[in-house]
Amino acid sequence: MEEKQITISIPSKIESIDEAVVKTVEFAKDAGFAEDAIFGIDMAVREAIANAVKHGNKLDESKQVNIDVKNSEANLEIHIRDYGQGFSVKDVPDPTNPENLMKEDGRGILFMQNFIDVVEWHNHPDGGMLVKMVKNH
């Protein structure tokens, strides 16, 4: 199998999220993922890009969100980078804790972890946050 990749850059505005998700999902479909995997990839990528736009770049349209997607024989690897201040995943309240069940925010990380095989968050050395997601074939 030939390794393929794409790079997508969008401005930090809500209207751009869907465009990036559609391109990523089309790439995953072309890579041969089944419909149930595509659903999970869509949900996880949508959440990660929305977080980058809203929480990372704080809807600052002068800042980009960069999405790199690479398919290999073993997996699909997705990197999503914003240019915000970054955060620590450990500081995000557990949405399964009874005191957080009724809160509107905080479920995105849980979604990503349930739909994708590997999810990692890194503060990028040049600033911003980098989310790495891996979906195995």
Rosetta blueprint (number, residue, H / E / L):
1 M L
2 E L
3 E L
4 K E
5 Q E
6 I E
7 T E
8 I E
9 S E
10 I E
11 P E
12 S L
13 K L
14 I H
15 E H
16 S H
17 I H
18 D H
19 E H
20 A H
21 V H
22 V H
23 K H
24 T H
25 V H
26 E H
27 F H
28 A H
29 K H
30 D H
31 A L
32 G L
33 F L
34 A L
35 E H
36 D H
37 A H
38 I H
39 F H
40 G H
41 I H
42 D H
43 M H
44 A H
45 V H
46 R H
47 E H
48 A H
49 I H
50 A H
51 N H
52 A H
53 V H
54 K H
55 H H
56 G H
57 N L
58 K L
59 L L
60 D L
61 E L
62 S L
63 K L
64 Q E
65 V E
66 N E
67 I E
68 D E
69 V E
70 K E
71 N E
72 S L
73 E L
74 A L
75 N E
76 L E
77 E E
78 I E
79 H E
80 I E
81 R E
82 D L
83 Y L
84 G L
85 Q L
86 G L
87 F L
88 S L
89 V H
90 K H
91 D H
92 V L
93 P L
94 D L
95 P L
96 T L
97 N L
98 P H
99 E H
100 N H
101 L L
102 M L
103 K L
104 E L
105 D L
106 G L
107 R L
108 G H
109 I H
110 L H
111 F H
112 M H
113 Q H
114 N H
115 F H
116 I L
117 D L
118 V E
119 V E
120 E E
121 W E
122 H E
123 N E
124 H L
125 P L
126 D L
127 G L
128 G L
129 M E
130 L E
131 V E
132 K E
133 M E
134 V E
135 K E
136 N E
137 H L
